Structures are given as structure tokens and as C-alpha cells.
Amino acid sequence: MKLSSFPFSITDFGDITPEIKPGITGFAEWRTFYRDDVRIRQVTYSPEYLADHWCSKGHIIFCIEGSMETELANGSKHTLSKGLIYTVGDDSDAHRTYSKEGCRLLIVD
């Protein structure tokens, strides 16, 4: 990833109007801003959130609190908990998310 030249800034996610994205069960709350082509989100999954789609987009995901399970299209499952990060490239491993207790994430893609 190459970041373009943009000025220093501080962002308060609390100032960003959330978007609610329903899952198969539960919901995700997205607070999103962009720096040119880079999307930066604070995402909160409700308890029992299950994504309603398989995603092939690449991400860098840092778990701020709680935990989630990511299932890959090959059937493997991986747990991301507080303080851990995962990375996946565009079109490399289709994935979907489930969170039993809910979690809060920082996602850059």
C-alpha cells in the first residue's frame, strides 16, 4: 500500500455518523472515513453477528476489544481477539465473520 500525500490529521470516530449494516444475525456499525483510496473504519459487531456475505477484499484488521471468528472459504476458522491483528490481501482468501459476544475493530483497506 502506498499512501498519497495528505496532511496530518486527527479523527474522532465519535464524530462520524454510524452506518448500520445488518448481518444474517446481528448487525455491524461502521464509522468510516477516507484518505484518498484508503478506507479507514471503526467497526463494532453486535453479539451474535454473522456476516451476510463472503468477502474477497483485502484488509488490515486490529481487534480493539472483544473477539471474532473468521471463517475462510476453505473451511478453516481463525479467532481474532483483543490486541491481535490479521491481514489478508485482495482476492487471496474469501472470508466471513462471526462474533458471539461482539467486538470493536479498526479496519484499513
LUMRO-163403 format. One record per residue: residue in one letter; y negated, x, z negated of N, C-alpha, C, O in turn. Coordinates in nm, 2 decimals, always signed. Example, Ala and Ser with C-alpha at 12.3 -4.5 7.8 and 13.67 -1.06 7.14 Angstrom:
! residues 2
<site resn="a" n_v="+0.57" n_u="+1.32" n_w="-0.78" ca_v="+0.45" ca_u="+1.23" ca_w="-0.78" c_v="+0.33" c_u="+1.32" c_w="-0.78" o_v="+0.33" o_u="+1.42" o_w="-0.85"/>
<site resn="s" n_v="+0.22" n_u="+1.28" n_w="-0.71" ca_v="+0.11" ca_u="+1.37" ca_w="-0.71" c_v="+0.00" c_u="+1.29" c_w="-0.79" o_v="-0.11" o_u="+1.34" o_w="-0.80"/>
This chain:
! residues 109
<site resn="m" n_v="+0.12" n_u="+0.09" n_w="+0.00" ca_v="+0.00" ca_u="+0.00" ca_w="+0.00" c_v="-0.12" c_u="+0.09" c_w="+0.00" o_v="-0.13" o_u="+0.18" o_w="-0.08"/>
<site resn="k" n_v="-0.21" n_u="+0.06" n_w="+0.09" ca_v="-0.34" ca_u="+0.13" ca_w="+0.09" c_v="-0.45" c_u="+0.03" c_w="+0.05" o_v="-0.46" o_u="-0.08" o_w="+0.11"/>
<site resn="l" n_v="-0.53" n_u="+0.06" n_w="-0.05" ca_v="-0.64" ca_u="-0.02" ca_w="-0.09" c_v="-0.76" c_u="+0.01" c_w="-0.02" o_v="-0.80" o_u="+0.13" o_w="-0.01"/>
<site resn="s" n_v="-0.83" n_u="-0.09" n_w="+0.03" ca_v="-0.95" ca_u="-0.06" ca_w="+0.11" c_v="-1.06" c_u="-0.03" c_w="+0.01" o_v="-1.04" o_u="-0.03" o_w="-0.12"/>
<site resn="s" n_v="-1.17" n_u="+0.01" n_w="+0.06" ca_v="-1.29" ca_u="+0.05" ca_w="-0.03" c_v="-1.36" c_u="-0.08" c_w="-0.08" o_v="-1.43" o_u="-0.15" o_w="+0.00"/>
<site resn="f" n_v="-1.34" n_u="-0.11" n_w="-0.20" ca_v="-1.42" ca_u="-0.22" ca_w="-0.26" c_v="-1.47" c_u="-0.17" c_w="-0.40" o_v="-1.42" o_u="-0.08" o_w="-0.46"/>
<site resn="p" n_v="-1.58" n_u="-0.23" n_w="-0.44" ca_v="-1.65" ca_u="-0.18" ca_w="-0.56" c_v="-1.57" c_u="-0.21" c_w="-0.69" o_v="-1.48" o_u="-0.31" o_w="-0.69"/>
<site resn="f" n_v="-1.59" n_u="-0.14" n_w="-0.79" ca_v="-1.53" ca_u="-0.16" ca_w="-0.92" c_v="-1.57" c_u="-0.30" c_w="-0.97" o_v="-1.68" o_u="-0.35" o_w="-0.95"/>
<site resn="s" n_v="-1.47" n_u="-0.37" n_w="-1.03" ca_v="-1.50" ca_u="-0.50" ca_w="-1.09" c_v="-1.40" c_u="-0.53" c_w="-1.20" o_v="-1.29" o_u="-0.47" o_w="-1.21"/>
<site resn="i" n_v="-1.44" n_u="-0.62" n_w="-1.29" ca_v="-1.35" ca_u="-0.66" ca_w="-1.40" c_v="-1.34" c_u="-0.81" c_w="-1.37" o_v="-1.43" o_u="-0.89" o_w="-1.35"/>
<site resn="t" n_v="-1.21" n_u="-0.86" n_w="-1.39" ca_v="-1.18" ca_u="-1.00" ca_w="-1.36" c_v="-1.12" c_u="-1.06" c_w="-1.49" o_v="-1.03" o_u="-1.00" o_w="-1.55"/>
<site resn="d" n_v="-1.17" n_u="-1.18" n_w="-1.53" ca_v="-1.12" ca_u="-1.25" ca_w="-1.64" c_v="-1.04" c_u="-1.37" c_w="-1.58" o_v="-1.09" o_u="-1.46" o_w="-1.53"/>
<site resn="f" n_v="-0.90" n_u="-1.36" n_w="-1.59" ca_v="-0.82" ca_u="-1.46" ca_w="-1.54" c_v="-0.86" c_u="-1.60" c_w="-1.60" o_v="-0.83" o_u="-1.70" o_w="-1.53"/>
<site resn="g" n_v="-0.91" n_u="-1.61" n_w="-1.72" ca_v="-0.95" ca_u="-1.73" ca_w="-1.78" c_v="-1.06" c_u="-1.80" c_w="-1.70" o_v="-1.08" o_u="-1.92" o_w="-1.72"/>
<site resn="d" n_v="-1.14" n_u="-1.73" n_w="-1.62" ca_v="-1.25" ca_u="-1.78" ca_w="-1.54" c_v="-1.20" c_u="-1.84" c_w="-1.41" o_v="-1.28" o_u="-1.90" o_w="-1.33"/>
<site resn="i" n_v="-1.07" n_u="-1.82" n_w="-1.37" ca_v="-1.02" ca_u="-1.86" ca_w="-1.24" c_v="-0.95" c_u="-2.00" c_w="-1.26" o_v="-0.86" o_u="-2.01" o_w="-1.35"/>
<site resn="t" n_v="-0.98" n_u="-2.09" n_w="-1.18" ca_v="-0.92" ca_u="-2.22" ca_w="-1.19" c_v="-0.77" c_u="-2.21" c_w="-1.15" o_v="-0.74" o_u="-2.16" o_w="-1.04"/>
<site resn="p" n_v="-0.68" n_u="-2.26" n_w="-1.23" ca_v="-0.54" ca_u="-2.25" ca_w="-1.20" c_v="-0.50" c_u="-2.35" c_w="-1.10" o_v="-0.55" o_u="-2.46" o_w="-1.08"/>
<site resn="e" n_v="-0.40" n_u="-2.31" n_w="-1.02" ca_v="-0.32" ca_u="-2.39" ca_w="-0.93" c_v="-0.19" c_u="-2.42" c_w="-0.99" o_v="-0.12" o_u="-2.32" o_w="-1.03"/>
<site resn="i" n_v="-0.14" n_u="-2.54" n_w="-0.99" ca_v="-0.01" ca_u="-2.58" ca_w="-1.04" c_v="+0.09" c_u="-2.59" c_w="-0.92" o_v="+0.06" o_u="-2.67" o_w="-0.83"/>
<site resn="k" n_v="+0.20" n_u="-2.52" n_w="-0.93" ca_v="+0.30" ca_u="-2.52" ca_w="-0.82" c_v="+0.43" c_u="-2.57" c_w="-0.88" o_v="+0.49" o_u="-2.50" o_w="-0.97"/>
<site resn="p" n_v="+0.47" n_u="-2.69" n_w="-0.85" ca_v="+0.60" ca_u="-2.74" ca_w="-0.90" c_v="+0.72" c_u="-2.66" c_w="-0.85" o_v="+0.72" o_u="-2.62" o_w="-0.74"/>
<site resn="g" n_v="+0.81" n_u="-2.65" n_w="-0.94" ca_v="+0.94" ca_u="-2.59" ca_w="-0.91" c_v="+1.04" c_u="-2.70" c_w="-0.89" o_v="+1.01" o_u="-2.82" o_w="-0.90"/>
<site resn="i" n_v="+1.17" n_u="-2.66" n_w="-0.87" ca_v="+1.28" ca_u="-2.76" ca_w="-0.88" c_v="+1.28" c_u="-2.83" c_w="-1.02" o_v="+1.29" o_u="-2.95" o_w="-1.03"/>
<site resn="t" n_v="+1.26" n_u="-2.74" n_w="-1.12" ca_v="+1.23" ca_u="-2.79" ca_w="-1.25" c_v="+1.12" c_u="-2.71" c_w="-1.30" o_v="+1.10" o_u="-2.59" o_w="-1.26"/>
<site resn="g" n_v="+1.04" n_u="-2.76" n_w="-1.39" ca_v="+0.92" ca_u="-2.69" ca_w="-1.45" c_v="+0.81" c_u="-2.67" c_w="-1.34" o_v="+0.81" o_u="-2.73" o_w="-1.23"/>
<site resn="f" n_v="+0.72" n_u="-2.58" n_w="-1.38" ca_v="+0.61" ca_u="-2.55" ca_w="-1.29" c_v="+0.56" c_u="-2.41" c_w="-1.31" o_v="+0.59" o_u="-2.35" o_w="-1.41"/>
<site resn="a" n_v="+0.49" n_u="-2.36" n_w="-1.21" ca_v="+0.42" ca_u="-2.23" ca_w="-1.22" c_v="+0.27" c_u="-2.26" c_w="-1.22" o_v="+0.22" o_u="-2.34" o_w="-1.14"/>
<site resn="e" n_v="+0.20" n_u="-2.18" n_w="-1.30" ca_v="+0.05" ca_u="-2.19" ca_w="-1.30" c_v="+0.00" c_u="-2.06" c_w="-1.24" o_v="+0.02" o_u="-1.95" o_w="-1.30"/>
<site resn="w" n_v="-0.07" n_u="-2.06" n_w="-1.13" ca_v="-0.12" ca_u="-1.94" ca_w="-1.06" c_v="-0.27" c_u="-1.94" c_w="-1.09" o_v="-0.34" o_u="-2.03" o_w="-1.07"/>
<site resn="r" n_v="-0.32" n_u="-1.82" n_w="-1.12" ca_v="-0.46" ca_u="-1.78" ca_w="-1.13" c_v="-0.48" c_u="-1.66" c_w="-1.03" o_v="-0.43" o_u="-1.55" o_w="-1.07"/>
<site resn="t" n_v="-0.54" n_u="-1.68" n_w="-0.92" ca_v="-0.53" ca_u="-1.59" ca_w="-0.81" c_v="-0.67" c_u="-1.54" c_w="-0.77" o_v="-0.76" o_u="-1.62" o_w="-0.76"/>
<site resn="f" n_v="-0.68" n_u="-1.41" n_w="-0.74" ca_v="-0.79" ca_u="-1.36" ca_w="-0.66" c_v="-0.75" c_u="-1.25" c_w="-0.57" o_v="-0.64" o_u="-1.20" o_w="-0.57"/>
<site resn="y" n_v="-0.83" n_u="-1.22" n_w="-0.47" ca_v="-0.80" ca_u="-1.13" ca_w="-0.36" c_v="-0.90" c_u="-1.01" c_w="-0.36" o_v="-1.02" o_u="-1.03" o_w="-0.39"/>
<site resn="r" n_v="-0.85" n_u="-0.90" n_w="-0.33" ca_v="-0.93" ca_u="-0.78" ca_w="-0.29" c_v="-0.88" c_u="-0.74" c_w="-0.15" o_v="-0.78" o_u="-0.67" o_w="-0.13"/>
<site resn="d" n_v="-0.96" n_u="-0.80" n_w="-0.05" ca_v="-0.92" ca_u="-0.78" ca_w="+0.09" c_v="-0.78" c_u="-0.84" c_w="+0.11" o_v="-0.76" o_u="-0.96" o_w="+0.08"/>
<site resn="d" n_v="-0.68" n_u="-0.76" n_w="+0.16" ca_v="-0.55" ca_u="-0.81" ca_w="+0.18" c_v="-0.46" c_u="-0.81" c_w="+0.06" o_v="-0.34" o_u="-0.85" o_w="+0.07"/>
<site resn="v" n_v="-0.50" n_u="-0.77" n_w="-0.05" ca_v="-0.42" ca_u="-0.77" ca_w="-0.17" c_v="-0.44" c_u="-0.89" c_w="-0.26" o_v="-0.55" o_u="-0.92" o_w="-0.30"/>
<site resn="r" n_v="-0.33" n_u="-0.96" n_w="-0.28" ca_v="-0.34" ca_u="-1.08" ca_w="-0.37" c_v="-0.30" c_u="-1.04" c_w="-0.51" o_v="-0.19" o_u="-0.97" o_w="-0.53"/>
<site resn="i" n_v="-0.38" n_u="-1.08" n_w="-0.61" ca_v="-0.35" ca_u="-1.04" ca_w="-0.75" c_v="-0.35" c_u="-1.17" c_w="-0.83" o_v="-0.44" o_u="-1.25" o_w="-0.82"/>
<site resn="r" n_v="-0.24" n_u="-1.19" n_w="-0.90" ca_v="-0.22" ca_u="-1.32" ca_w="-0.97" c_v="-0.17" c_u="-1.30" c_w="-1.11" o_v="-0.10" o_u="-1.21" o_w="-1.14"/>
<site resn="q" n_v="-0.22" n_u="-1.39" n_w="-1.20" ca_v="-0.16" ca_u="-1.41" ca_w="-1.33" c_v="-0.08" c_u="-1.54" c_w="-1.31" o_v="-0.14" o_u="-1.64" o_w="-1.29"/>
<site resn="v" n_v="+0.05" n_u="-1.53" n_w="-1.33" ca_v="+0.13" ca_u="-1.65" ca_w="-1.31" c_v="+0.21" c_u="-1.68" c_w="-1.44" o_v="+0.26" o_u="-1.59" o_w="-1.51"/>
<site resn="t" n_v="+0.20" n_u="-1.80" n_w="-1.48" ca_v="+0.27" ca_u="-1.85" ca_w="-1.60" c_v="+0.38" c_u="-1.95" c_w="-1.56" o_v="+0.35" o_u="-2.05" o_w="-1.49"/>
<site resn="y" n_v="+0.50" n_u="-1.92" n_w="-1.60" ca_v="+0.61" ca_u="-2.01" ca_w="-1.57" c_v="+0.64" c_u="-2.10" c_w="-1.69" o_v="+0.64" o_u="-2.04" o_w="-1.80"/>
<site resn="s" n_v="+0.65" n_u="-2.23" n_w="-1.68" ca_v="+0.68" ca_u="-2.31" ca_w="-1.79" c_v="+0.83" c_u="-2.29" c_w="-1.83" o_v="+0.90" o_u="-2.23" o_w="-1.75"/>
<site resn="p" n_v="+0.86" n_u="-2.33" n_w="-1.95" ca_v="+1.01" ca_u="-2.33" ca_w="-1.98" c_v="+1.09" c_u="-2.41" c_w="-1.88" o_v="+1.04" o_u="-2.51" o_w="-1.83"/>
<site resn="e" n_v="+1.20" n_u="-2.36" n_w="-1.85" ca_v="+1.30" ca_u="-2.42" ca_w="-1.75" c_v="+1.24" c_u="-2.42" c_w="-1.61" o_v="+1.28" o_u="-2.51" o_w="-1.53"/>
<site resn="y" n_v="+1.15" n_u="-2.33" n_w="-1.58" ca_v="+1.11" ca_u="-2.32" ca_w="-1.44" c_v="+1.21" c_u="-2.26" c_w="-1.35" o_v="+1.28" o_u="-2.16" o_w="-1.38"/>
<site resn="l" n_v="+1.24" n_u="-2.33" n_w="-1.24" ca_v="+1.33" ca_u="-2.28" ca_w="-1.13" c_v="+1.25" c_u="-2.29" c_w="-1.00" o_v="+1.21" o_u="-2.40" o_w="-0.96"/>
<site resn="a" n_v="+1.23" n_u="-2.18" n_w="-0.93" ca_v="+1.16" ca_u="-2.18" ca_w="-0.81" c_v="+1.22" c_u="-2.27" c_w="-0.71" o_v="+1.34" o_u="-2.28" o_w="-0.70"/>
<site resn="d" n_v="+1.14" n_u="-2.33" n_w="-0.63" ca_v="+1.19" ca_u="-2.43" ca_w="-0.53" c_v="+1.21" c_u="-2.36" c_w="-0.39" o_v="+1.23" o_u="-2.43" o_w="-0.29"/>
<site resn="h" n_v="+1.22" n_u="-2.23" n_w="-0.39" ca_v="+1.23" ca_u="-2.16" ca_w="-0.26" c_v="+1.29" c_u="-2.02" c_w="-0.28" o_v="+1.28" o_u="-1.96" o_w="-0.39"/>
<site resn="w" n_v="+1.34" n_u="-1.96" n_w="-0.18" ca_v="+1.38" ca_u="-1.82" ca_w="-0.18" c_v="+1.26" c_u="-1.75" c_w="-0.11" o_v="+1.20" o_u="-1.79" o_w="-0.02"/>
<site resn="c" n_v="+1.22" n_u="-1.64" n_w="-0.17" ca_v="+1.10" ca_u="-1.56" ca_w="-0.13" c_v="+1.14" c_u="-1.43" c_w="-0.07" o_v="+1.23" o_u="-1.36" o_w="-0.13"/>
<site resn="s" n_v="+1.08" n_u="-1.40" n_w="+0.04" ca_v="+1.11" ca_u="-1.27" ca_w="+0.11" c_v="+0.99" c_u="-1.17" c_w="+0.10" o_v="+0.99" o_u="-1.06" o_w="+0.16"/>
<site resn="k" n_v="+0.88" n_u="-1.22" n_w="+0.04" ca_v="+0.76" ca_u="-1.14" ca_w="+0.02" c_v="+0.78" c_u="-1.03" c_w="-0.08" o_v="+0.85" o_u="-1.04" o_w="-0.17"/>
<site resn="g" n_v="+0.72" n_u="-0.91" n_w="-0.05" ca_v="+0.73" ca_u="-0.80" ca_w="-0.14" c_v="+0.63" c_u="-0.82" c_w="-0.26" o_v="+0.52" o_u="-0.88" o_w="-0.24"/>
<site resn="h" n_v="+0.67" n_u="-0.78" n_w="-0.38" ca_v="+0.59" ca_u="-0.79" ca_w="-0.50" c_v="+0.60" c_u="-0.67" c_w="-0.59" o_v="+0.69" o_u="-0.60" o_w="-0.59"/>
<site resn="i" n_v="+0.49" n_u="-0.65" n_w="-0.67" ca_v="+0.50" ca_u="-0.57" ca_w="-0.79" c_v="+0.47" c_u="-0.67" c_w="-0.90" o_v="+0.37" o_u="-0.73" o_w="-0.91"/>
<site resn="i" n_v="+0.57" n_u="-0.68" n_w="-0.99" ca_v="+0.56" ca_u="-0.78" ca_w="-1.10" c_v="+0.57" c_u="-0.71" c_w="-1.24" o_v="+0.67" o_u="-0.64" o_w="-1.26"/>
<site resn="f" n_v="+0.48" n_u="-0.74" n_w="-1.32" ca_v="+0.48" ca_u="-0.69" ca_w="-1.46" c_v="+0.49" c_u="-0.81" c_w="-1.55" o_v="+0.41" o_u="-0.90" o_w="-1.54"/>
<site resn="c" n_v="+0.58" n_u="-0.81" n_w="-1.64" ca_v="+0.60" ca_u="-0.92" ca_w="-1.74" c_v="+0.51" c_u="-0.89" c_w="-1.86" o_v="+0.54" o_u="-0.80" o_w="-1.94"/>
<site resn="i" n_v="+0.41" n_u="-0.98" n_w="-1.88" ca_v="+0.32" ca_u="-0.97" ca_w="-1.99" c_v="+0.38" c_u="-1.02" c_w="-2.12" o_v="+0.37" o_u="-0.96" o_w="-2.23"/>
<site resn="e" n_v="+0.45" n_u="-1.14" n_w="-2.11" ca_v="+0.52" ca_u="-1.20" ca_w="-2.22" c_v="+0.63" c_u="-1.29" c_w="-2.17" o_v="+0.63" o_u="-1.34" o_w="-2.06"/>
<site resn="g" n_v="+0.73" n_u="-1.31" n_w="-2.26" ca_v="+0.85" ca_u="-1.39" ca_w="-2.22" c_v="+0.95" c_u="-1.31" c_w="-2.14" o_v="+0.95" o_u="-1.19" o_w="-2.14"/>
<site resn="s" n_v="+1.03" n_u="-1.39" n_w="-2.06" ca_v="+1.12" ca_u="-1.33" ca_w="-1.97" c_v="+1.16" c_u="-1.42" c_w="-1.86" o_v="+1.14" o_u="-1.54" o_w="-1.87"/>
<site resn="m" n_v="+1.22" n_u="-1.37" n_w="-1.76" ca_v="+1.26" ca_u="-1.45" ca_w="-1.64" c_v="+1.38" c_u="-1.38" c_w="-1.58" o_v="+1.41" o_u="-1.26" o_w="-1.60"/>
<site resn="e" n_v="+1.46" n_u="-1.46" n_w="-1.51" ca_v="+1.57" ca_u="-1.40" ca_w="-1.44" c_v="+1.55" c_u="-1.42" c_w="-1.29" o_v="+1.50" o_u="-1.52" o_w="-1.24"/>
<site resn="t" n_v="+1.57" n_u="-1.31" n_w="-1.22" ca_v="+1.55" ca_u="-1.31" ca_w="-1.07" c_v="+1.69" c_u="-1.30" c_w="-1.01" o_v="+1.77" o_u="-1.21" o_w="-1.04"/>
<site resn="e" n_v="+1.72" n_u="-1.40" n_w="-0.92" ca_v="+1.85" ca_u="-1.40" ca_w="-0.85" c_v="+1.82" c_u="-1.36" c_w="-0.71" o_v="+1.72" o_u="-1.40" o_w="-0.64"/>
<site resn="l" n_v="+1.89" n_u="-1.26" n_w="-0.66" ca_v="+1.88" ca_u="-1.21" ca_w="-0.52" c_v="+1.98" c_u="-1.29" c_w="-0.44" o_v="+2.07" o_u="-1.35" o_w="-0.48"/>
<site resn="a" n_v="+1.95" n_u="-1.30" n_w="-0.31" ca_v="+2.03" ca_u="-1.38" ca_w="-0.21" c_v="+2.18" c_u="-1.33" c_w="-0.21" o_v="+2.27" o_u="-1.41" o_w="-0.18"/>
<site resn="n" n_v="+2.20" n_u="-1.20" n_w="-0.25" ca_v="+2.34" ca_u="-1.15" ca_w="-0.26" c_v="+2.41" c_u="-1.20" c_w="-0.38" o_v="+2.53" o_u="-1.17" o_w="-0.40"/>
<site resn="g" n_v="+2.35" n_u="-1.28" n_w="-0.47" ca_v="+2.41" ca_u="-1.34" ca_w="-0.59" c_v="+2.39" c_u="-1.26" c_w="-0.72" o_v="+2.42" o_u="-1.31" o_w="-0.82"/>
<site resn="s" n_v="+2.33" n_u="-1.14" n_w="-0.71" ca_v="+2.31" ca_u="-1.06" ca_w="-0.83" c_v="+2.19" c_u="-1.12" c_w="-0.90" o_v="+2.10" o_u="-1.17" o_w="-0.84"/>
<site resn="k" n_v="+2.19" n_u="-1.11" n_w="-1.04" ca_v="+2.09" ca_u="-1.16" ca_w="-1.12" c_v="+2.03" c_u="-1.05" c_w="-1.21" o_v="+2.11" o_u="-0.96" o_w="-1.26"/>
<site resn="h" n_v="+1.90" n_u="-1.05" n_w="-1.23" ca_v="+1.83" ca_u="-0.94" ca_w="-1.30" c_v="+1.73" c_u="-1.00" c_w="-1.39" o_v="+1.65" o_u="-1.09" o_w="-1.35"/>
<site resn="t" n_v="+1.72" n_u="-0.95" n_w="-1.52" ca_v="+1.63" ca_u="-1.00" ca_w="-1.62" c_v="+1.51" c_u="-0.91" c_w="-1.63" o_v="+1.52" o_u="-0.79" o_w="-1.64"/>
<site resn="l" n_v="+1.39" n_u="-0.98" n_w="-1.62" ca_v="+1.27" ca_u="-0.91" ca_w="-1.64" c_v="+1.21" c_u="-0.96" c_w="-1.77" o_v="+1.18" o_u="-1.08" o_w="-1.79"/>
<site resn="s" n_v="+1.19" n_u="-0.87" n_w="-1.87" ca_v="+1.13" ca_u="-0.92" ca_w="-2.00" c_v="+1.00" c_u="-0.84" c_w="-2.03" o_v="+0.97" o_u="-0.75" o_w="-1.96"/>
<site resn="k" n_v="+0.94" n_u="-0.88" n_w="-2.14" ca_v="+0.81" ca_u="-0.82" ca_w="-2.17" c_v="+0.80" c_u="-0.67" c_w="-2.16" o_v="+0.89" o_u="-0.60" o_w="-2.21"/>
<site resn="g" n_v="+0.70" n_u="-0.62" n_w="-2.09" ca_v="+0.68" ca_u="-0.48" ca_w="-2.08" c_v="+0.75" c_u="-0.41" c_w="-1.96" o_v="+0.73" o_u="-0.30" o_w="-1.93"/>
<site resn="l" n_v="+0.84" n_u="-0.49" n_w="-1.89" ca_v="+0.91" ca_u="-0.44" ca_w="-1.78" c_v="+0.84" c_u="-0.47" c_w="-1.65" o_v="+0.76" o_u="-0.57" o_w="-1.64"/>
<site resn="i" n_v="+0.87" n_u="-0.40" n_w="-1.54" ca_v="+0.81" ca_u="-0.42" ca_w="-1.41" c_v="+0.92" c_u="-0.42" c_w="-1.31" o_v="+1.02" o_u="-0.35" o_w="-1.32"/>
<site resn="y" n_v="+0.91" n_u="-0.51" n_w="-1.20" ca_v="+1.00" ca_u="-0.49" ca_w="-1.09" c_v="+0.92" c_u="-0.48" c_w="-0.96" o_v="+0.81" o_u="-0.53" o_w="-0.95"/>
<site resn="t" n_v="+0.98" n_u="-0.42" n_w="-0.87" ca_v="+0.92" ca_u="-0.40" ca_w="-0.74" c_v="+1.03" c_u="-0.44" c_w="-0.63" o_v="+1.15" o_u="-0.42" o_w="-0.65"/>
<site resn="v" n_v="+0.98" n_u="-0.50" n_w="-0.52" ca_v="+1.06" ca_u="-0.54" ca_w="-0.41" c_v="+0.97" c_u="-0.54" c_w="-0.29" o_v="+0.86" o_u="-0.58" o_w="-0.29"/>
<site resn="g" n_v="+1.03" n_u="-0.48" n_w="-0.18" ca_v="+0.95" ca_u="-0.47" ca_w="-0.06" c_v="+0.96" c_u="-0.60" c_w="+0.03" o_v="+1.05" o_u="-0.68" o_w="+0.01"/>
<site resn="d" n_v="+0.86" n_u="-0.61" n_w="+0.12" ca_v="+0.86" ca_u="-0.72" ca_w="+0.22" c_v="+1.00" c_u="-0.72" c_w="+0.29" o_v="+1.04" o_u="-0.62" o_w="+0.34"/>
<site resn="d" n_v="+1.06" n_u="-0.84" n_w="+0.30" ca_v="+1.18" ca_u="-0.86" ca_w="+0.38" c_v="+1.30" c_u="-0.78" c_w="+0.34" o_v="+1.38" o_u="-0.75" o_w="+0.43"/>
<site resn="s" n_v="+1.30" n_u="-0.73" n_w="+0.22" ca_v="+1.41" ca_u="-0.65" ca_w="+0.18" c_v="+1.52" c_u="-0.72" c_w="+0.10" o_v="+1.64" o_u="-0.70" o_w="+0.13"/>
<site resn="d" n_v="+1.48" n_u="-0.80" n_w="+0.00" ca_v="+1.58" ca_u="-0.87" ca_w="-0.08" c_v="+1.52" c_u="-1.01" c_w="-0.11" o_v="+1.43" o_u="-1.02" o_w="-0.19"/>
<site resn="a" n_v="+1.57" n_u="-1.12" n_w="-0.05" ca_v="+1.52" ca_u="-1.25" ca_w="-0.08" c_v="+1.56" c_u="-1.28" c_w="-0.22" o_v="+1.66" o_u="-1.24" o_w="-0.27"/>
<site resn="h" n_v="+1.46" n_u="-1.35" n_w="-0.29" ca_v="+1.48" ca_u="-1.37" ca_w="-0.44" c_v="+1.42" c_u="-1.50" c_w="-0.48" o_v="+1.34" o_u="-1.56" o_w="-0.41"/>
<site resn="r" n_v="+1.47" n_u="-1.55" n_w="-0.59" ca_v="+1.41" ca_u="-1.67" ca_w="-0.66" c_v="+1.41" c_u="-1.65" c_w="-0.81" o_v="+1.49" o_u="-1.57" o_w="-0.86"/>
<site resn="t" n_v="+1.33" n_u="-1.73" n_w="-0.88" ca_v="+1.31" ca_u="-1.70" ca_w="-1.02" c_v="+1.35" c_u="-1.82" c_w="-1.10" o_v="+1.33" o_u="-1.94" o_w="-1.06"/>
<site resn="y" n_v="+1.40" n_u="-1.79" n_w="-1.22" ca_v="+1.43" ca_u="-1.89" ca_w="-1.32" c_v="+1.38" c_u="-1.84" c_w="-1.46" o_v="+1.40" o_u="-1.72" o_w="-1.49"/>
<site resn="s" n_v="+1.31" n_u="-1.92" n_w="-1.54" ca_v="+1.27" ca_u="-1.88" ca_w="-1.67" c_v="+1.31" c_u="-1.99" c_w="-1.77" o_v="+1.26" o_u="-2.10" o_w="-1.77"/>
<site resn="k" n_v="+1.40" n_u="-1.95" n_w="-1.86" ca_v="+1.45" ca_u="-2.05" ca_w="-1.96" c_v="+1.34" c_u="-2.08" c_w="-2.06" o_v="+1.31" o_u="-2.20" o_w="-2.09"/>
<site resn="e" n_v="+1.27" n_u="-1.98" n_w="-2.12" ca_v="+1.17" ca_u="-2.00" ca_w="-2.22" c_v="+1.03" c_u="-2.00" c_w="-2.17" o_v="+0.94" o_u="-2.03" o_w="-2.25"/>
<site resn="g" n_v="+1.01" n_u="-1.96" n_w="-2.04" ca_v="+0.88" ca_u="-1.95" ca_w="-1.99" c_v="+0.83" c_u="-1.80" c_w="-2.00" o_v="+0.89" o_u="-1.72" o_w="-2.08"/>
<site resn="c" n_v="+0.73" n_u="-1.76" n_w="-1.92" ca_v="+0.68" ca_u="-1.63" ca_w="-1.92" c_v="+0.55" c_u="-1.62" c_w="-1.86" o_v="+0.51" o_u="-1.71" o_w="-1.79"/>
<site resn="r" n_v="+0.48" n_u="-1.51" n_w="-1.88" ca_v="+0.35" ca_u="-1.48" ca_w="-1.81" c_v="+0.36" c_u="-1.35" c_w="-1.74" o_v="+0.41" o_u="-1.25" o_w="-1.80"/>
<site resn="l" n_v="+0.31" n_u="-1.34" n_w="-1.62" ca_v="+0.33" ca_u="-1.22" ca_w="-1.53" c_v="+0.20" c_u="-1.18" c_w="-1.47" o_v="+0.11" o_u="-1.26" o_w="-1.45"/>
<site resn="l" n_v="+0.19" n_u="-1.05" n_w="-1.43" ca_v="+0.09" ca_u="-1.01" ca_w="-1.34" c_v="+0.16" c_u="-0.97" c_w="-1.21" o_v="+0.25" o_u="-0.89" o_w="-1.21"/>
<site resn="i" n_v="+0.12" n_u="-1.03" n_w="-1.10" ca_v="+0.19" ca_u="-1.01" ca_w="-0.97" c_v="+0.08" c_u="-0.96" c_w="-0.87" o_v="-0.02" o_u="-1.01" o_w="-0.85"/>
<site resn="v" n_v="+0.12" n_u="-0.85" n_w="-0.80" ca_v="+0.04" ca_u="-0.79" ca_w="-0.70" c_v="+0.12" c_u="-0.79" c_w="-0.57" o_v="+0.23" o_u="-0.74" o_w="-0.57"/>
<site resn="d" n_v="+0.06" n_u="-0.85" n_w="-0.47" ca_v="+0.14" ca_u="-0.85" ca_w="-0.34" c_v="+0.04" c_u="-0.86" c_w="-0.22" o_v="+0.08" o_u="-0.86" o_w="-0.11"/>
